[in-house]
Amino acid sequence: MDNIAILIAGIIGSVGSYWISLYLNKGATMGAALMTLLSGLVFPNLPFIEPALGATLAVVSTTGAYAGMISKKNVPNIVEMVVIGVFVGTISILAMTTYSGVGGKLGTMAAISCLAWLGIKKVFKIGAVGKKEEEKA
Amino acid sequence: MNIKVNNRNMVILSIMSVAITWLLNHEVGYGAVVSNGVVGVIGAILLPGPLAGAVFTSSFVGMSGLNVIPSLTWAVVGGAVVGVVIVLTKEIYVGIGGKGGTTAATSALITKAIISIFN
């Protein structure tokens, strides 16, 4: 159950940041920073979630927010961002205890999630990346 | 705010960003996530795009635990390290979400290595 909540938090963070950044046209930094601030204020204070889980969800949502800084050229729609959000949640579950306390760990996990999705797009020729590869060939 | 986008300002703002985030995180007690969010939002409101990005990226280093950056002095050193790394890696992996975090993690580990030399 906790793992499902973590996956959802990853999706909320990444989609929220991407949406603020590109659909509200506020830029990647504002999108991620605002989503980070909201995650830190809202998740730990939700009445129906234990404080420890709330803190974890805030961290995962923040990781998602960093992933949401990706450019529209690389991820042109929200559906792809949802997939990256799932990657963020999964990697967060797997790597929660790694490099504890090192600033930038969350952003690195976000970069791994984005690069994993871009790699899958390239291999399976999905969306714009796939089309570009076909045009080159 | 009318601040020139150049390498010197990027390094100065990086140092300020890490120091402020570290203070909010460990001294004021906001926690890493909220401290990063506060610094990032203020940076995005006040500064032009590239400098706001540098401030947000540097802020990740200030999220480090006391086991990595034990004092404000070392936070300033960490800020200088991340500022230089940002300036040197401007063109690498542009547009990949998480690039800033990777830059910050590298800088935090370099800072930790420097601290271990002096302690």
gemmi code that builds the backbone of each chain (N, CA, C; Angstrom):
import gemmi

chains = {
    "A": [
        ("MET", (0.840, -1.211, 0.000), (0.000, 0.000, 0.000), (0.874, 1.260, 0.000)),
        ("ASP", (1.928, 1.226, 0.862), (2.852, 2.363, 0.910), (3.523, 2.574, -0.438)),
        ("ASN", (3.870, 1.440, -1.093), (4.550, 1.542, -2.390), (3.652, 2.178, -3.442)),
        ("ILE", (2.354, 1.869, -3.399), (1.411, 2.491, -4.349), (1.346, 3.996, -4.096)),
        ("ALA", (1.310, 4.365, -2.806), (1.286, 5.797, -2.459), (2.555, 6.487, -2.974)),
        ("ILE", (3.694, 5.792, -2.867), (4.969, 6.372, -3.345), (4.931, 6.569, -4.860)),
        ("LEU", (4.392, 5.564, -5.583), (4.277, 5.692, -7.050), (3.384, 6.880, -7.413)),
        ("ILE", (2.264, 7.017, -6.692), (1.334, 8.130, -6.961), (2.012, 9.474, -6.664)),
        ("ALA", (2.780, 9.515, -5.573), (3.495, 10.761, -5.230), (4.492, 11.133, -6.340)),
        ("GLY", (5.163, 10.120, -6.881), (6.106, 10.361, -7.986), (5.398, 10.960, -9.196)),
        ("ILE", (4.203, 10.412, -9.490), (3.422, 10.913, -10.635), (2.946, 12.345, -10.359)),
        ("ILE", (2.428, 12.595, -9.151), (1.923, 13.939, -8.812), (3.040, 14.980, -8.948)),
        ("GLY", (4.217, 14.656, -8.402), (5.343, 15.599, -8.454), (5.782, 15.895, -9.871)),
        ("SER", (5.950, 14.845, -10.678), (6.484, 15.053, -12.024), (5.460, 15.737, -12.933)),
        ("VAL", (4.207, 15.292, -12.866), (3.173, 15.906, -13.711), (2.903, 17.355, -13.281)),
        ("GLY", (2.855, 17.578, -11.953), (2.600, 18.927, -11.438), (3.671, 19.913, -11.892)),
        ("SER", (4.923, 19.509, -11.741), (6.041, 20.372, -12.132), (6.030, 20.651, -13.636)),
        ("TYR", (5.813, 19.592, -14.425), (5.777, 19.709, -15.896), (4.632, 20.635, -16.318)),
        ("TRP", (3.492, 20.498, -15.644), (2.299, 21.278, -15.972), (2.530, 22.762, -15.672)),
        ("ILE", (3.059, 23.045, -14.484), (3.333, 24.450, -14.112), (4.367, 25.045, -15.073)),
        ("SER", (5.386, 24.236, -15.373), (6.481, 24.703, -16.221), (6.028, 25.000, -17.655)),
        ("LEU", (5.349, 24.044, -18.279), (5.056, 24.175, -19.718), (3.628, 24.628, -20.031)),
        ("TYR", (2.647, 24.158, -19.273), (1.265, 24.527, -19.595), (0.896, 25.891, -18.996)),
        ("LEU", (1.437, 26.194, -17.792), (1.218, 27.530, -17.216), (2.314, 28.504, -17.647)),
        ("ASN", (3.316, 27.951, -18.365), (4.390, 28.778, -18.943), (5.204, 29.543, -17.884)),
        ("LYS", (5.477, 28.918, -16.756), (6.218, 29.578, -15.668), (7.707, 29.236, -15.692)),
        ("GLY", (8.112, 28.336, -16.558), (9.516, 27.937, -16.626), (9.818, 26.753, -15.723)),
        ("ALA", (10.910, 26.034, -16.070), (11.236, 24.784, -15.369), (11.593, 25.020, -13.906)),
        ("THR", (12.356, 26.088, -13.618), (12.786, 26.329, -12.239), (11.599, 26.626, -11.333)),
        ("MET", (10.721, 27.521, -11.781), (9.534, 27.864, -10.986), (8.642, 26.632, -10.825)),
        ("GLY", (8.457, 25.869, -11.905), (7.619, 24.659, -11.844), (8.104, 23.698, -10.776)),
        ("ALA", (9.407, 23.395, -10.821), (9.961, 22.419, -9.878), (10.003, 22.987, -8.458)),
        ("ALA", (10.386, 24.263, -8.335), (10.512, 24.867, -6.998), (9.144, 24.954, -6.312)),
        ("LEU", (8.137, 25.377, -7.080), (6.790, 25.502, -6.508), (6.243, 24.137, -6.092)),
        ("MET", (6.458, 23.145, -6.950), (5.983, 21.782, -6.656), (6.725, 21.216, -5.441)),
        ("THR", (8.035, 21.533, -5.350), (8.819, 21.085, -4.195), (8.267, 21.691, -2.905)),
        ("LEU", (8.015, 23.003, -2.949), (7.494, 23.698, -1.770), (6.129, 23.132, -1.363)),
        ("LEU", (5.244, 22.943, -2.357), (3.910, 22.394, -2.067), (4.018, 20.986, -1.486)),
        ("SER", (4.917, 20.169, -2.064), (5.093, 18.794, -1.564), (5.534, 18.807, -0.112)),
        ("GLY", (6.502, 19.674, 0.191), (7.036, 19.751, 1.556), (6.015, 20.242, 2.559)),
        ("LEU", (5.096, 21.096, 2.110), (4.089, 21.651, 3.025), (2.862, 20.750, 3.163)),
        ("VAL", (2.468, 20.097, 2.056), (1.186, 19.366, 2.059), (1.330, 17.917, 2.538)),
        ("PHE", (2.234, 17.130, 1.914), (2.275, 15.686, 2.205), (2.495, 15.359, 3.690)),
        ("PRO", (3.462, 15.996, 4.387), (3.662, 15.619, 5.794), (2.498, 16.019, 6.698)),
        ("ASN", (1.623, 16.891, 6.220), (0.516, 17.377, 7.059), (-0.847, 16.799, 6.682)),
        ("LEU", (-0.867, 15.809, 5.773), (-2.147, 15.192, 5.420), (-2.665, 14.399, 6.623)),
        ("PRO", (-3.933, 14.622, 7.027), (-4.436, 14.001, 8.268), (-4.584, 12.483, 8.191)),
        ("PHE", (-4.792, 11.942, 6.981), (-5.067, 10.505, 6.860), (-3.800, 9.690, 6.540)),
        ("ILE", (-2.627, 10.331, 6.618), (-1.371, 9.618, 6.352), (-0.450, 9.777, 7.564)),
        ("GLU", (0.254, 8.683, 7.910), (1.224, 8.767, 9.019), (2.307, 9.794, 8.674)),
        ("PRO", (2.784, 10.569, 9.670), (3.783, 11.600, 9.391), (5.047, 11.067, 8.688)),
        ("ALA", (5.495, 9.861, 9.074), (6.711, 9.291, 8.461), (6.485, 9.022, 6.973)),
        ("LEU", (5.314, 8.429, 6.665), (5.007, 8.163, 5.251), (4.823, 9.484, 4.506)),
        ("GLY", (4.190, 10.456, 5.175), (4.002, 11.776, 4.555), (5.330, 12.415, 4.169)),
        ("ALA", (6.320, 12.294, 5.060), (7.648, 12.850, 4.773), (8.276, 12.142, 3.579)),
        ("THR", (8.107, 10.810, 3.521), (8.640, 10.034, 2.391), (7.963, 10.466, 1.089)),
        ("LEU", (6.643, 10.633, 1.144), (5.900, 11.041, -0.062), (6.349, 12.422, -0.531)),
        ("ALA", (6.652, 13.314, 0.433), (7.138, 14.655, 0.070), (8.461, 14.553, -0.683)),
        ("VAL", (9.336, 13.675, -0.211), (10.644, 13.499, -0.856), (10.474, 12.920, -2.267)),
        ("VAL", (9.590, 11.921, -2.393), (9.383, 11.286, -3.711), (8.738, 12.282, -4.683)),
        ("SER", (7.762, 13.032, -4.187), (7.115, 14.038, -5.032), (8.126, 15.094, -5.480)),
        ("THR", (9.048, 15.451, -4.577), (10.110, 16.402, -4.918), (11.002, 15.847, -6.024)),
        ("THR", (11.339, 14.550, -5.904), (12.135, 13.898, -6.949), (11.403, 13.988, -8.295)),
        ("GLY", (10.093, 13.721, -8.241), (9.278, 13.833, -9.457), (9.295, 15.251, -10.017)),
        ("ALA", (9.257, 16.235, -9.092), (9.263, 17.638, -9.532), (10.550, 17.959, -10.304)),
        ("TYR", (11.675, 17.400, -9.863), (12.937, 17.623, -10.582), (12.868, 16.992, -11.982)),
        ("ALA", (12.262, 15.799, -12.056), (12.126, 15.135, -13.365), (11.233, 15.967, -14.288)),
        ("GLY", (10.258, 16.655, -13.693), (9.329, 17.482, -14.481), (9.982, 18.697, -15.117)),
        ("MET", (11.264, 18.915, -14.818), (11.993, 20.036, -15.436), (12.448, 19.697, -16.859)),
        ("ILE", (12.183, 18.481, -17.285), (12.598, 18.036, -18.633), (11.954, 18.934, -19.708)),
        ("SER", (12.635, 19.086, -20.830), (12.126, 19.983, -21.876), (11.006, 19.334, -22.694)),
        ("LYS", (10.192, 20.181, -23.329), (9.080, 19.693, -24.152), (9.596, 18.925, -25.368)),
        ("LYS", (10.805, 19.258, -25.791), (11.415, 18.567, -26.941), (11.607, 17.080, -26.619)),
        ("ASN", (11.986, 16.794, -25.388), (12.248, 15.405, -24.991), (10.982, 14.673, -24.561)),
        ("VAL", (10.096, 15.385, -23.875), (8.825, 14.783, -23.430), (7.703, 15.722, -23.853)),
        ("PRO", (7.047, 15.431, -24.989), (6.085, 16.396, -25.525), (4.690, 16.352, -24.900)),
        ("ASN", (4.368, 15.342, -24.088), (3.016, 15.323, -23.510), (2.991, 14.765, -22.090)),
        ("ILE", (1.845, 14.996, -21.445), (1.670, 14.636, -20.020), (1.701, 13.120, -19.822)),
        ("VAL", (1.201, 12.362, -20.821), (1.159, 10.892, -20.668), (2.574, 10.353, -20.445)),
        ("GLU", (3.523, 10.858, -21.234), (4.915, 10.422, -21.065), (5.440, 10.837, -19.686)),
        ("MET", (4.959, 11.980, -19.213), (5.398, 12.458, -17.894), (4.873, 11.545, -16.794)),
        ("VAL", (3.668, 11.001, -16.994), (3.116, 10.047, -16.022), (4.027, 8.812, -15.948)),
        ("VAL", (4.477, 8.341, -17.120), (5.369, 7.167, -17.154), (6.663, 7.475, -16.384)),
        ("ILE", (7.217, 8.677, -16.628), (8.444, 9.067, -15.909), (8.168, 9.141, -14.404)),
        ("GLY", (6.966, 9.608, -14.037), (6.576, 9.661, -12.622), (6.579, 8.267, -11.988)),
        ("VAL", (6.109, 7.265, -12.755), (6.137, 5.875, -12.262), (7.592, 5.425, -12.081)),
        ("PHE", (8.448, 5.764, -13.048), (9.885, 5.438, -12.925), (10.471, 6.076, -11.661)),
        ("VAL", (10.100, 7.346, -11.434), (10.609, 8.072, -10.252), (10.207, 7.324, -8.975)),
        ("GLY", (8.917, 6.934, -8.919), (8.425, 6.209, -7.740), (9.164, 4.891, -7.546)),
        ("THR", (9.342, 4.152, -8.647), (10.002, 2.841, -8.571), (11.457, 2.994, -8.109)),
        ("ILE", (12.176, 3.938, -8.719), (13.585, 4.147, -8.349), (13.682, 4.641, -6.901)),
        ("SER", (12.723, 5.457, -6.486), (12.718, 5.934, -5.096), (12.568, 4.774, -4.119)),
        ("ILE", (11.676, 3.831, -4.457), (11.476, 2.654, -3.595), (12.776, 1.837, -3.519)),
        ("LEU", (13.418, 1.666, -4.672), (14.613, 0.817, -4.736), (15.845, 1.477, -4.111)),
        ("ALA", (15.925, 2.831, -4.184), (17.179, 3.499, -3.821), (17.030, 4.443, -2.632)),
        ("MET", (15.995, 4.223, -1.818), (15.718, 5.162, -0.724), (16.891, 5.301, 0.256)),
        ("THR", (17.596, 4.186, 0.511), (18.651, 4.228, 1.534), (20.044, 4.522, 0.956)),
        ("THR", (20.136, 4.597, -0.372), (21.448, 4.815, -0.997), (21.864, 6.282, -0.876)),
        ("TYR", (23.143, 6.524, -0.618), (23.702, 7.886, -0.550), (22.852, 8.811, 0.315)),
        ("SER", (22.439, 8.314, 1.470), (21.607, 9.117, 2.366), (22.325, 10.395, 2.799)),
        ("GLY", (21.647, 11.521, 2.670), (22.194, 12.802, 3.131), (22.999, 13.566, 2.104)),
        ("VAL", (23.236, 12.957, 0.937), (23.999, 13.665, -0.094), (23.047, 14.539, -0.905)),
        ("GLY", (23.243, 15.863, -0.842), (22.393, 16.777, -1.612), (22.571, 16.519, -3.098)),
        ("GLY", (21.451, 16.432, -3.827), (21.529, 16.143, -5.253), (21.165, 14.710, -5.581)),
        ("LYS", (21.017, 13.889, -4.513), (20.647, 12.483, -4.731), (19.291, 12.374, -5.442)),
        ("LEU", (18.339, 13.211, -5.008), (16.991, 13.157, -5.593), (17.022, 13.562, -7.064)),
        ("GLY", (17.797, 14.602, -7.357), (17.909, 15.052, -8.750), (18.573, 14.006, -9.628)),
        ("THR", (19.535, 13.288, -9.054), (20.203, 12.227, -9.805), (19.207, 11.108, -10.122)),
        ("MET", (18.357, 10.779, -9.123), (17.326, 9.767, -9.358), (16.347, 10.242, -10.437)),
        ("ALA", (16.052, 11.546, -10.427), (15.169, 12.115, -11.454), (15.818, 11.999, -12.838)),
        ("ALA", (17.116, 12.279, -12.898), (17.828, 12.199, -14.186), (17.826, 10.760, -14.699)),
        ("ILE", (18.028, 9.798, -13.779), (18.019, 8.375, -14.187), (16.650, 8.015, -14.762)),
        ("SER", (15.578, 8.498, -14.105), (14.211, 8.207, -14.574), (13.992, 8.776, -15.974)),
        ("CYS", (14.411, 10.029, -16.166), (14.214, 10.677, -17.482), (15.033, 9.970, -18.552)),
        ("LEU", (16.296, 9.669, -18.241), (17.157, 9.020, -19.235), (16.661, 7.609, -19.552)),
        ("ALA", (16.103, 6.916, -18.538), (15.555, 5.575, -18.770), (14.399, 5.650, -19.771)),
        ("TRP", (13.501, 6.638, -19.572), (12.353, 6.781, -20.483), (12.821, 7.177, -21.886)),
        ("LEU", (13.788, 8.110, -21.964), (14.293, 8.518, -23.283), (14.954, 7.335, -23.991)),
        ("GLY", (15.632, 6.481, -23.216), (16.256, 5.277, -23.786), (15.209, 4.323, -24.330)),
        ("ILE", (14.118, 4.128, -23.564), (13.033, 3.237, -24.006), (12.395, 3.788, -25.280)),
        ("LYS", (12.186, 5.114, -25.311), (11.597, 5.741, -26.512), (12.471, 5.485, -27.740)),
        ("LYS", (13.775, 5.584, -27.525), (14.704, 5.420, -28.645), (14.729, 3.966, -29.127)),
        ("VAL", (14.773, 3.041, -28.163), (14.853, 1.611, -28.516), (13.571, 1.161, -29.231)),
        ("PHE", (12.412, 1.564, -28.687), (11.138, 1.108, -29.249), (10.527, 2.107, -30.233)),
        ("LYS", (11.304, 3.149, -30.583), (10.878, 4.158, -31.562), (9.499, 4.731, -31.221)),
        ("ILE", (9.387, 5.225, -29.971), (8.124, 5.824, -29.506), (8.212, 7.343, -29.656)),
        ("GLY", (7.185, 7.977, -30.179), (7.064, 9.443, -30.215), (8.139, 10.118, -31.048)),
        ("ALA", (8.457, 11.372, -30.648), (9.330, 12.239, -31.447), (10.738, 11.662, -31.592)),
        ("VAL", (11.270, 11.086, -30.498), (12.627, 10.540, -30.548), (12.694, 9.413, -31.581)),
        ("GLY", (11.675, 8.535, -31.550), (11.616, 7.432, -32.496), (11.523, 7.922, -33.927)),
        ("LYS", (10.663, 8.953, -34.147), (10.484, 9.488, -35.505), (11.788, 10.070, -36.027)),
        ("LYS", (12.509, 10.811, -35.130), (13.786, 11.401, -35.532), (14.756, 10.321, -35.976)),
        ("GLU", (14.786, 9.200, -35.228), (15.689, 8.097, -35.553), (15.330, 7.508, -36.914)),
        ("GLU", (13.991, 7.378, -37.178), (13.556, 6.828, -38.464), (13.950, 7.752, -39.609)),
        ("GLU", (13.778, 9.095, -39.371), (14.147, 10.079, -40.407), (15.631, 10.008, -40.725)),
        ("LYS", (16.457, 9.843, -39.684), (17.903, 9.746, -39.887), (18.232, 8.521, -40.745)),
        ("ALA", (17.544, 7.393, -40.438), (17.803, 6.152, -41.178), (17.358, 6.309, -42.636)),
    ],
    "B": [
        ("MET", (14.531, 41.497, -10.932), (15.788, 42.080, -10.462), (16.785, 42.122, -11.616)),
        ("ASN", (17.479, 43.267, -11.751), (18.364, 43.432, -12.908), (19.796, 42.991, -12.559)),
        ("ILE", (20.057, 41.705, -12.718), (21.399, 41.175, -12.447), (21.936, 40.562, -13.734)),
        ("LYS", (23.184, 40.893, -14.065), (23.787, 40.373, -15.293), (23.991, 38.864, -15.203)),
        ("VAL", (23.679, 38.175, -16.320), (23.923, 36.733, -16.360), (25.375, 36.511, -16.789)),
        ("ASN", (26.243, 36.280, -15.832), (27.628, 35.928, -16.159), (28.155, 34.912, -15.139)),
        ("ASN", (29.339, 34.391, -15.427), (29.876, 33.299, -14.594), (30.121, 33.744, -13.154)),
        ("ARG", (30.605, 34.994, -12.979), (30.904, 35.476, -11.620), (29.633, 35.508, -10.762)),
        ("ASN", (28.558, 36.088, -11.333), (27.296, 36.154, -10.581), (26.735, 34.765, -10.288)),
        ("MET", (26.962, 33.836, -11.250), (26.467, 32.471, -11.063), (27.132, 31.826, -9.844)),
        ("VAL", (28.451, 32.020, -9.712), (29.183, 31.421, -8.581), (28.774, 32.104, -7.266)),
        ("ILE", (28.666, 33.450, -7.292), (28.282, 34.178, -6.062), (26.887, 33.745, -5.589)),
        ("LEU", (25.940, 33.685, -6.542), (24.568, 33.302, -6.179), (24.501, 31.841, -5.729)),
        ("SER", (25.363, 31.001, -6.316), (25.410, 29.588, -5.898), (25.835, 29.484, -4.444)),
        ("ILE", (26.865, 30.249, -4.067), (27.337, 30.227, -2.675), (26.210, 30.685, -1.738)),
        ("MET", (25.533, 31.792, -2.121), (24.438, 32.307, -1.288), (23.312, 31.279, -1.178)),
        ("SER", (23.006, 30.633, -2.300), (21.906, 29.669, -2.330), (22.181, 28.487, -1.407)),
        ("VAL", (23.397, 27.933, -1.481), (23.732, 26.778, -0.632), (23.699, 27.197, 0.840)),
        ("ALA", (24.281, 28.361, 1.140), (24.338, 28.818, 2.536), (22.927, 29.029, 3.097)),
        ("ILE", (22.059, 29.698, 2.320), (20.692, 29.981, 2.802), (19.904, 28.678, 2.973)),
        ("THR", (20.013, 27.779, 1.980), (19.287, 26.502, 2.084), (19.767, 25.714, 3.295)),
        ("TRP", (21.112, 25.682, 3.494), (21.672, 24.945, 4.643), (21.145, 25.539, 5.952)),
        ("LEU", (21.116, 26.874, 6.042), (20.625, 27.541, 7.260), (19.146, 27.226, 7.510)),
        ("LEU", (18.328, 27.354, 6.448), (16.892, 27.067, 6.599), (16.671, 25.609, 7.005)),
        ("ASN", (17.486, 24.726, 6.403), (17.347, 23.291, 6.644), (17.760, 22.913, 8.067)),
        ("HIS", (18.972, 23.317, 8.471), (19.520, 22.824, 9.739), (19.352, 23.789, 10.919)),
        ("GLU", (19.392, 25.073, 10.683), (19.306, 26.029, 11.797), (17.862, 26.444, 12.072)),
        ("VAL", (17.129, 26.792, 11.014), (15.731, 27.208, 11.197), (14.822, 25.984, 11.391)),
        ("GLY", (15.220, 24.857, 10.755), (14.478, 23.614, 10.948), (13.317, 23.393, 9.988)),
        ("TYR", (13.379, 24.017, 8.815), (12.312, 23.811, 7.815), (12.378, 22.419, 7.178)),
        ("GLY", (13.531, 21.790, 7.221), (13.711, 20.511, 6.516), (14.205, 20.768, 5.093)),
        ("ALA", (14.783, 19.715, 4.508), (15.451, 19.869, 3.205), (14.492, 20.265, 2.081)),
        ("VAL", (13.328, 19.606, 2.031), (12.407, 19.816, 0.903), (11.846, 21.239, 0.898)),
        ("VAL", (11.333, 21.685, 2.045), (10.738, 23.027, 2.114), (11.814, 24.104, 1.893)),
        ("SER", (13.003, 23.907, 2.477), (14.094, 24.884, 2.302), (14.437, 25.043, 0.826)),
        ("ASN", (14.556, 23.911, 0.141), (14.852, 23.931, -1.297), (13.740, 24.629, -2.074)),
        ("GLY", (12.491, 24.328, -1.702), (11.354, 24.946, -2.379), (11.331, 26.456, -2.191)),
        ("VAL", (11.569, 26.902, -0.961), (11.542, 28.344, -0.656), (12.621, 29.072, -1.468)),
        ("VAL", (13.856, 28.552, -1.421), (14.967, 29.197, -2.141), (14.698, 29.179, -3.660)),
        ("GLY", (14.184, 28.052, -4.151), (13.907, 27.929, -5.588), (12.844, 28.910, -6.053)),
        ("VAL", (11.750, 29.026, -5.289), (10.653, 29.934, -5.686), (11.136, 31.384, -5.656)),
        ("ILE", (11.857, 31.765, -4.587), (12.353, 33.151, -4.493), (13.316, 33.439, -5.652)),
        ("GLY", (14.189, 32.461, -5.944), (15.127, 32.618, -7.063), (14.399, 32.781, -8.390)),
        ("ALA", (13.366, 31.952, -8.598), (12.622, 32.007, -9.866), (11.858, 33.318, -10.020)),
        ("ILE", (11.400, 33.896, -8.896), (10.663, 35.171, -8.951), (11.616, 36.343, -9.219)),
        ("LEU", (12.773, 36.344, -8.539), (13.642, 37.523, -8.553), (14.683, 37.538, -9.675)),
        ("LEU", (15.094, 36.372, -10.147), (16.265, 36.322, -11.037), (15.914, 35.907, -12.457)),
        ("PRO", (16.741, 36.312, -13.432), (16.540, 35.831, -14.805), (16.789, 34.324, -14.901)),
        ("GLY", (16.203, 33.672, -15.912), (16.186, 32.209, -16.053), (17.470, 31.464, -15.721)),
        ("PRO", (18.597, 31.762, -16.383), (19.813, 30.980, -16.137), (20.314, 31.093, -14.687)),
        ("LEU", (20.182, 32.289, -14.099), (20.631, 32.468, -12.709), (19.680, 31.762, -11.742)),
        ("ALA", (18.369, 31.812, -12.044), (17.390, 31.108, -11.205), (17.667, 29.610, -11.235)),
        ("GLY", (17.999, 29.081, -12.410), (18.345, 27.659, -12.544), (19.571, 27.315, -11.712)),
        ("ALA", (20.575, 28.191, -11.751), (21.811, 27.960, -10.988), (21.523, 27.984, -9.483)),
        ("VAL", (20.673, 28.936, -9.063), (20.311, 29.042, -7.640), (19.573, 27.779, -7.173)),
        ("PHE", (18.629, 27.303, -8.017), (17.852, 26.106, -7.651), (18.763, 24.883, -7.582)),
        ("THR", (19.660, 24.750, -8.572), (20.601, 23.622, -8.598), (21.507, 23.647, -7.359)),
        ("SER", (22.050, 24.826, -7.055), (22.957, 24.953, -5.904), (22.237, 24.620, -4.608)),
        ("SER", (20.962, 24.989, -4.574), (20.169, 24.754, -3.375), (20.133, 23.272, -3.004)),
        ("PHE", (20.251, 22.391, -4.003), (20.246, 20.939, -3.719), (21.416, 20.561, -2.812)),
        ("VAL", (22.550, 21.240, -2.987), (23.727, 20.937, -2.152), (23.435, 21.305, -0.694)),
        ("GLY", (22.680, 22.397, -0.514), (22.296, 22.814, 0.839), (21.330, 21.864, 1.510)),
        ("MET", (20.732, 20.941, 0.716), (19.827, 19.932, 1.285), (20.607, 18.798, 1.954)),
        ("SER", (21.934, 18.807, 1.797), (22.761, 17.721, 2.341), (22.602, 17.608, 3.852)),
        ("GLY", (22.757, 16.379, 4.345), (22.704, 16.142, 5.782), (23.975, 16.634, 6.465)),
        ("LEU", (23.936, 16.670, 7.795), (25.105, 17.130, 8.561), (26.272, 16.158, 8.436)),
        ("ASN", (25.992, 14.908, 8.036), (27.076, 13.946, 7.811), (27.880, 14.285, 6.558)),
        ("VAL", (27.295, 15.076, 5.665), (27.991, 15.461, 4.422), (28.537, 16.890, 4.542)),
        ("ILE", (27.674, 17.843, 4.902), (28.110, 19.235, 5.091), (27.820, 19.626, 6.546)),
        ("PRO", (28.858, 19.594, 7.409), (28.616, 19.735, 8.847), (28.447, 21.162, 9.359)),
        ("SER", (28.836, 22.176, 8.578), (28.743, 23.547, 9.103), (28.480, 24.545, 7.974)),
        ("LEU", (28.140, 25.775, 8.386), (27.868, 26.825, 7.395), (29.119, 27.145, 6.569)),
        ("THR", (30.277, 27.088, 7.207), (31.531, 27.355, 6.480), (31.705, 26.364, 5.325)),
        ("TRP", (31.470, 25.091, 5.615), (31.591, 24.081, 4.556), (30.467, 24.214, 3.528)),
        ("ALA", (29.320, 24.752, 3.954), (28.242, 25.011, 2.989), (28.687, 26.060, 1.976)),
        ("VAL", (29.428, 27.066, 2.459), (29.963, 28.103, 1.560), (30.966, 27.472, 0.575)),
        ("VAL", (31.803, 26.575, 1.099), (32.754, 25.870, 0.215), (31.975, 25.042, -0.819)),
        ("GLY", (30.943, 24.340, -0.350), (30.096, 23.556, -1.252), (29.456, 24.434, -2.322)),
        ("GLY", (29.063, 25.643, -1.924), (28.472, 26.590, -2.880), (29.460, 26.987, -3.961)),
        ("ALA", (30.708, 27.216, -3.548), (31.736, 27.569, -4.528), (31.980, 26.402, -5.492)),
        ("VAL", (32.009, 25.178, -4.931), (32.242, 23.988, -5.774), (31.108, 23.828, -6.791)),
        ("VAL", (29.870, 23.892, -6.309), (28.738, 23.682, -7.234), (28.657, 24.825, -8.255)),
        ("GLY", (29.005, 26.055, -7.822), (29.003, 27.185, -8.763), (29.966, 26.957, -9.913)),
        ("VAL", (31.161, 26.493, -9.579), (32.169, 26.225, -10.620), (31.711, 25.072, -11.528)),
        ("VAL", (31.157, 24.011, -10.909), (30.697, 22.863, -11.712), (29.567, 23.295, -12.667)),
        ("ILE", (28.657, 24.136, -12.176), (27.552, 24.619, -13.035), (28.115, 25.398, -14.221)),
        ("VAL", (29.061, 26.297, -13.944), (29.656, 27.117, -15.007), (30.365, 26.227, -16.044)),
        ("LEU", (31.051, 25.179, -15.549), (31.822, 24.316, -16.460), (30.945, 23.354, -17.262)),
        ("THR", (29.711, 23.104, -16.779), (28.884, 22.066, -17.448), (27.603, 22.654, -18.052)),
        ("LYS", (27.658, 23.942, -18.381), (26.443, 24.614, -18.882), (25.812, 23.910, -20.090)),
        ("GLU", (26.640, 23.445, -21.009), (26.090, 22.916, -22.273), (25.776, 21.423, -22.234)),
        ("ILE", (26.113, 20.754, -21.120), (25.963, 19.295, -21.085), (24.558, 18.910, -20.632)),
        ("TYR", (23.935, 17.980, -21.364), (22.615, 17.441, -21.021), (21.564, 18.506, -20.748)),
        ("VAL", (21.535, 19.562, -21.556), (20.515, 20.601, -21.392), (19.134, 20.007, -21.695)),
        ("GLY", (18.150, 20.308, -20.846), (16.770, 19.862, -21.107), (16.432, 18.497, -20.562)),
        ("ILE", (17.419, 17.849, -19.884), (17.118, 16.566, -19.242), (16.751, 16.863, -17.795)),
        ("GLY", (15.536, 16.503, -17.383), (15.130, 16.720, -15.996), (16.046, 15.961, -15.053)),
        ("GLY", (16.580, 16.655, -14.044), (17.471, 15.989, -13.085), (18.931, 16.309, -13.316)),
        ("LYS", (19.219, 17.063, -14.386), (20.612, 17.451, -14.647), (21.173, 18.236, -13.455)),
        ("GLY", (20.359, 19.140, -12.921), (20.781, 19.964, -11.785), (21.114, 19.112, -10.570)),
        ("GLY", (20.292, 18.093, -10.337), (20.518, 17.220, -9.193), (21.799, 16.431, -9.332)),
        ("THR", (22.061, 15.980, -10.562), (23.298, 15.228, -10.806), (24.505, 16.122, -10.573)),
        ("THR", (24.413, 17.364, -11.069), (25.480, 18.350, -10.850), (25.680, 18.565, -9.347)),
        ("ALA", (24.565, 18.713, -8.625), (24.639, 18.969, -7.183), (25.218, 17.781, -6.434)),
        ("ALA", (24.794, 16.554, -6.818), (25.303, 15.359, -6.139), (26.810, 15.249, -6.332)),
        ("THR", (27.273, 15.509, -7.562), (28.711, 15.486, -7.851), (29.431, 16.499, -6.947)),
        ("SER", (28.865, 17.705, -6.880), (29.484, 18.776, -6.089), (29.483, 18.441, -4.599)),
        ("ALA", (28.365, 17.862, -4.122), (28.281, 17.502, -2.701), (29.345, 16.463, -2.360)),
        ("LEU", (29.550, 15.498, -3.274), (30.552, 14.457, -3.010), (31.970, 15.028, -3.085)),
        ("ILE", (32.199, 15.981, -4.022), (33.520, 16.647, -4.093), (33.767, 17.403, -2.783)),
        ("THR", (32.723, 18.117, -2.309), (32.850, 18.869, -1.051), (33.148, 17.927, 0.111)),
        ("LYS", (32.452, 16.781, 0.139), (32.671, 15.805, 1.209), (34.124, 15.307, 1.171)),
        ("ALA", (34.627, 15.102, -0.056), (36.020, 14.651, -0.197), (36.993, 15.722, 0.315)),
        ("ILE", (36.699, 16.996, -0.001), (37.559, 18.097, 0.475), (37.527, 18.150, 2.009)),
        ("ILE", (36.304, 18.013, 2.579), (36.170, 18.046, 4.044), (36.985, 16.920, 4.678)),
        ("SER", (36.917, 15.730, 4.063), (37.632, 14.585, 4.646), (39.147, 14.801, 4.615)),
        ("ILE", (39.644, 15.610, 3.680), (41.083, 15.911, 3.631), (41.486, 16.780, 4.828)),
        ("PHE", (40.608, 17.739, 5.173), (40.947, 18.701, 6.232), (40.571, 18.215, 7.642)),
        ("ASN", (39.765, 17.151, 7.744), (39.368, 16.660, 9.085), (40.125, 15.387, 9.454)),
    ],
}
model = gemmi.Model(1)
for chain_id, residues in chains.items():
    chain = gemmi.Chain(chain_id)
    for i, (resn, *xyz) in enumerate(residues, 1):
        res = gemmi.Residue()
        res.name, res.seqid = resn, gemmi.SeqId(i, " ")
        for name, pos in zip(("N", "CA", "C"), xyz):
            atom = gemmi.Atom()
            atom.name, atom.element = name, gemmi.Element(name[0])
            atom.pos, atom.b_iso = gemmi.Position(*pos), 0.0
            res.add_atom(atom)
        chain.add_residue(res)
    model.add_chain(chain)
structure = gemmi.Structure()
structure.add_model(model)
structure.setup_entities()
